[in-house]
Amino acid sequence: MSQTLSPEKIRADVADLLGCDPAEIDPEDNLMDHGLDSVRIMTLIERWRTAGATEVEFPDLAERPELAHWTALLTGGAA
């Protein structure tokens, strides 16, 4: 979907919004358990659309709030 979003950038953006170190987020963790909410998801969507992931939609992220899924979705990798 985007050439400009790397797995490291995605992890760093999520950690930034959650106020934690990127290393604290396991790729399989449910990000809602880390404090992610719908407002933060929308913030990430806007940030990532600006970075080139123009097709990302709220349901894509909200249905599976896991870093591994989001990374695969945003970078075109396998889920």
Sequence and secondary structure as in RCSB ss.txt:
>XXXX:A:sequence
MSQTLSPEKIRADVADLLGCDPAEIDPEDNLMDHGLDSVRIMTLIERWRTAGATEVEFPDLAERPELAHWTALLT
GGAA
>XXXX:A:secstr
  SS  HHHHHHHHHHHHTS GGG  TTSBGGGGT  HHHHHHHHHHHHHTT TT  HHHHHSS BHHHHHHHHH
T   
